[in-house]
Amino acid sequence: MEPSTSSNGLVSTETKITAVFVVVALVSVFGTTAVTDNQWVHYLVLLGIGVVLPTLINERRS
């Protein structure tokens, strides 16, 4: 895999996108705890926002 052309310094754009979505996913999981106690919902939110969404965005950008 080639490094991103728009990366600056040591952190690539893909890593920045993933890091932002991981933080958003963690905040979202804490938000869902106020709504439901169902752990499957928490796992789906965490994986969907923290893993799947940034992967799709990074693949789309490539």
FILOZA-162913 format. One record per residue: residue number from 0; x, y, z of N, C-alpha, C in turn. Coordinates in steps of 0.1 Angstrom, whole numbers, plus 5000, padded with zeros to 4 digits. Example, Ala and Ser with C-alpha at 12.3 -4.5 7.8 and 13.67 -1.06 7.14 Angstrom:
residues 2
nr | n_xx | n_yy | n_zz | ca_xx | ca_yy | ca_zz | c_xx | c_yy | c_zz
0 | 5132 | 4943 | 5078 | 5123 | 4955 | 5078 | 5132 | 4967 | 5078
1 | 5128 | 4978 | 5071 | 5137 | 4989 | 5071 | 5129 | 5000 | 5079
***
This chain:
residues 62
nr | n_xx | n_yy | n_zz | ca_xx | ca_yy | ca_zz | c_xx | c_yy | c_zz
0 | 5008 | 4988 | 5000 | 5000 | 5000 | 5000 | 5009 | 5012 | 5000
1 | 5006 | 5022 | 4991 | 5014 | 5034 | 4990 | 5009 | 5044 | 5001
2 | 5019 | 5052 | 5006 | 5015 | 5062 | 5015 | 5006 | 5073 | 5008
3 | 4998 | 5079 | 5016 | 4989 | 5090 | 5011 | 4997 | 5101 | 5006
4 | 4993 | 5107 | 4995 | 5000 | 5118 | 4989 | 4998 | 5131 | 4997
5 | 4987 | 5132 | 5004 | 4984 | 5144 | 5012 | 4988 | 5143 | 5026
6 | 4995 | 5133 | 5030 | 4999 | 5132 | 5044 | 5010 | 5141 | 5047
7 | 5010 | 5146 | 5060 | 5021 | 5155 | 5064 | 5027 | 5149 | 5077
8 | 5040 | 5149 | 5077 | 5046 | 5143 | 5089 | 5046 | 5128 | 5089
9 | 5044 | 5123 | 5101 | 5045 | 5108 | 5102 | 5031 | 5102 | 5102
10 | 5020 | 5109 | 5102 | 5007 | 5104 | 5103 | 5000 | 5105 | 5089
11 | 4995 | 5094 | 5084 | 4989 | 5095 | 5071 | 4974 | 5100 | 5072
12 | 4968 | 5104 | 5062 | 4954 | 5109 | 5062 | 4945 | 5097 | 5066
13 | 4948 | 5085 | 5061 | 4940 | 5074 | 5065 | 4940 | 5071 | 5080
14 | 4951 | 5073 | 5086 | 4952 | 5071 | 5101 | 4945 | 5082 | 5108
15 | 4945 | 5094 | 5103 | 4938 | 5105 | 5109 | 4923 | 5103 | 5108
16 | 4918 | 5098 | 5097 | 4904 | 5095 | 5095 | 4900 | 5084 | 5105
17 | 4907 | 5074 | 5106 | 4904 | 5063 | 5115 | 4904 | 5067 | 5129
18 | 4914 | 5075 | 5133 | 4915 | 5080 | 5147 | 4903 | 5088 | 5151
19 | 4898 | 5097 | 5142 | 4886 | 5105 | 5144 | 4874 | 5097 | 5146
20 | 4872 | 5087 | 5137 | 4861 | 5078 | 5138 | 4861 | 5069 | 5151
21 | 4873 | 5065 | 5155 | 4874 | 5057 | 5167 | 4869 | 5066 | 5179
22 | 4873 | 5078 | 5180 | 4869 | 5087 | 5191 | 4854 | 5089 | 5190
23 | 4848 | 5092 | 5178 | 4834 | 5093 | 5176 | 4827 | 5081 | 5180
24 | 4832 | 5069 | 5177 | 4826 | 5056 | 5181 | 4825 | 5055 | 5196
25 | 4836 | 5058 | 5203 | 4836 | 5057 | 5217 | 4826 | 5066 | 5224
26 | 4825 | 5079 | 5219 | 4815 | 5088 | 5224 | 4801 | 5083 | 5221
27 | 4799 | 5077 | 5209 | 4786 | 5072 | 5206 | 4782 | 5060 | 5214
28 | 4792 | 5051 | 5218 | 4789 | 5040 | 5227 | 4784 | 5045 | 5240
29 | 4791 | 5055 | 5245 | 4787 | 5061 | 5258 | 4773 | 5067 | 5257
30 | 4770 | 5073 | 5246 | 4757 | 5079 | 5243 | 4746 | 5068 | 5243
31 | 4749 | 5057 | 5237 | 4739 | 5046 | 5236 | 4737 | 5039 | 5249
32 | 4746 | 5041 | 5259 | 4743 | 5035 | 5272 | 4732 | 5042 | 5279
33 | 4730 | 5055 | 5275 | 4719 | 5063 | 5281 | 4705 | 5058 | 5275
34 | 4706 | 5052 | 5264 | 4693 | 5048 | 5257 | 4690 | 5033 | 5259
35 | 4700 | 5025 | 5259 | 4698 | 5010 | 5260 | 4709 | 5003 | 5268
36 | 4706 | 4992 | 5274 | 4716 | 4984 | 5281 | 4720 | 4972 | 5272
37 | 4714 | 4971 | 5261 | 4717 | 4960 | 5252 | 4731 | 4961 | 5246
38 | 4740 | 4951 | 5250 | 4754 | 4952 | 5246 | 4756 | 4950 | 5231
39 | 4747 | 4942 | 5225 | 4748 | 4941 | 5210 | 4747 | 4954 | 5203
40 | 4739 | 4963 | 5208 | 4738 | 4976 | 5202 | 4751 | 4984 | 5204
41 | 4757 | 4983 | 5216 | 4770 | 4989 | 5218 | 4781 | 4984 | 5209
42 | 4781 | 4971 | 5207 | 4791 | 4965 | 5198 | 4789 | 4969 | 5184
43 | 4777 | 4969 | 5179 | 4774 | 4973 | 5166 | 4778 | 4988 | 5163
44 | 4774 | 4996 | 5173 | 4778 | 5010 | 5171 | 4793 | 5012 | 5171
45 | 4800 | 5005 | 5180 | 4815 | 5006 | 5181 | 4821 | 5001 | 5168
46 | 4817 | 4989 | 5163 | 4823 | 4984 | 5151 | 4819 | 4991 | 5139
47 | 4806 | 4995 | 5138 | 4801 | 5002 | 5126 | 4808 | 5016 | 5124
48 | 4809 | 5023 | 5135 | 4814 | 5037 | 5134 | 4829 | 5037 | 5135
49 | 4835 | 5028 | 5143 | 4849 | 5028 | 5146 | 4858 | 5020 | 5136
50 | 4851 | 5011 | 5129 | 4859 | 5002 | 5120 | 4854 | 5003 | 5106
51 | 4841 | 4999 | 5104 | 4835 | 4998 | 5091 | 4835 | 5011 | 5083
52 | 4830 | 5022 | 5090 | 4828 | 5035 | 5083 | 4841 | 5041 | 5079
53 | 4852 | 5041 | 5087 | 4864 | 5047 | 5082 | 4871 | 5038 | 5072
54 | 4869 | 5025 | 5072 | 4874 | 5016 | 5062 | 4868 | 5019 | 5049
55 | 4855 | 5021 | 5049 | 4848 | 5024 | 5036 | 4852 | 5038 | 5031
56 | 4854 | 5047 | 5039 | 4858 | 5061 | 5035 | 4872 | 5060 | 5029
57 | 4881 | 5053 | 5036 | 4895 | 5052 | 5031 | 4896 | 5044 | 5018
58 | 4888 | 5034 | 5017 | 4888 | 5026 | 5004 | 4882 | 5035 | 4993
59 | 4872 | 5043 | 4996 | 4866 | 5052 | 4986 | 4875 | 5062 | 4981
60 | 4884 | 5067 | 4990 | 4894 | 5077 | 4987 | 4905 | 5072 | 4978
61 | 4908 | 5059 | 4979 | 4919 | 5053 | 4972 | 4917 | 5052 | 4957
***
